[in-house]
Amino acid sequence: MRRSFHTHRAYAPGMVRMTVLASGSKGNSTIVASATTRILVDAGLSCRELMKRMKAAGEEPSALDAILITHEHQDHVQGMAVTARKLGIPVYLTEPTHRAWVRWMTPQKRITYAQWLEQRRAQADSAQRSTVSVQEQQSTGHPFDSPACADSLRAGSAQSSADSDQRSVISDQDATRAARCSADVTGEPDEEEKAAAEEVLSEPEKDPTSLPAVEYFRSGSGFRIGDIAVTPFTTPHDAVDPVGFVFEADGVRIAIATDLGYMPSNVHAHLRRADVLMLESNHDVDMLRDGPYPWSVKQRVMSRVGHLSNDAAAEFLARSYDGGAAYVVLAHLSENNNLPELARISAERALRDRMSLLANHLLLAEQDRPMAAIVL
C-alpha cells in the first residue's frame, strides 16, 4: 500500500487519515477518519478552539460522526459536552468514565473559577460567624448551646471547608493544574479555562452533563462507528477506567496509546501491526525530578499509573515494537518536564536500526497547533 504525508484539504475516497489537533497537558484531541466516517478521539480543548483547530487542519466540524473518550481527565474532556451538543453527535465512553465525568461536573455546575473563589470566601465567613454565634450562645445560656451542639456546629463548618477543598482537587485533574493549585490556589485561570467556562455559562438552560446521546463500550470488546472498527484496550493510568484504541478501516490500522504509566503486555499486543502508532513520550525523568511540580505530583507522574517517560517509550520502541508502522507519532509531551528534542533523540536512538530498513517516519504531536494529516 502506498503511504504519503499530505497537508491539503482534499482526500481521495478510500483513504484513511489521522489528524492530531492537540497533544499535551493543556488538551488532547485527534481525528481518525475514513472515506465515510470521522471520529473525534478526546475533546480536551474548548469547543471554540476545537472548531478552530479542525478548520485549520482542513477538517469540517459538521462532518464529525462521534466523539470517543479515553478517560475523564480534563485535558481529554474539556470541550466534550459543548461540542457534542453543538454538533448533535453521540459520545462513546465507558460507563465508569461517564459516571466519573458526571460527578466531576456536578459540583462545579455553572460556576467559574472566580465564582468558586468567592464561594470559598463566603463559606469561610459563614464558618467564622457560626463560631462567634456559638460563643455568644454559650455566654447567654442558650438552650441549644450544649458542648455537643457546639462541637457539631464546628464539625459542620470544617466539613463544608473540606468539601470545598475536595472540589478543587477534583477540578484539577492534570499535573499542571495540580501543581499550580498547590502553589497558589488563588491564581487566575488561563484564557483556555475562561473560554471553556464561558461556553458552559452561555447555555444556562442546559445541564452541563447533558449529551445528545451516550454509547457505552467495554475495554476489550470491539465495536464499529460507521465503517471504522474500534478496539478499546485497558491502559495503566490514574483514571477510573482508562483505555487506548486501535482503529481499523480499509485495511489500515491506527493505534493510540497515551496516558499510561508503563507498557504492560496487553498494550504490547494491541500495538502490533499498526500502520500508524501514536505513543506517549511525556517527560524527561531528570527534568521532572528537578522541575517545578510538588513532590507528590512528581511521584504520581512517575508512578505505574502516571505517564510514560522518554526512556520508557524508547525502551518499548527498541525492545518490543514490531517495527511495522509507517509513522510513529510521539504524543502528550509535557511543557514543563520535557523538550521535543529530547523526546525525538530518545526515540530516534531506539529506532535507528529499523528506520532505514522499514522507512519509519518519526513525528512529534504539538500542543499549540494541529499536525498535518497523516494519510494512508
MOJO-V670852 format. One record per helix or strand of 3 or more residues. SS is the DSSP state (h for helix, s for strand). FROM is the first residue (numbers start at 1). LEN is the number of residues. If there is no record, write none. Layout:
BEGIN
ss->[SS SS]
from->[FROM FROM]
len->[LEN LEN]
END
This chain:
BEGIN
ss->[s s s h h s h h s h h h h h s s s s s h s h h h s h s]
from->[17 29 38 47 61 66 74 80 90 95 113 147 175 191 214 223 228 243 252 265 276 285 295 310 327 340 361]
len->[6 5 4 10 3 3 4 8 4 12 28 25 9 11 3 3 7 7 6 6 5 6 8 10 5 19 4]
END
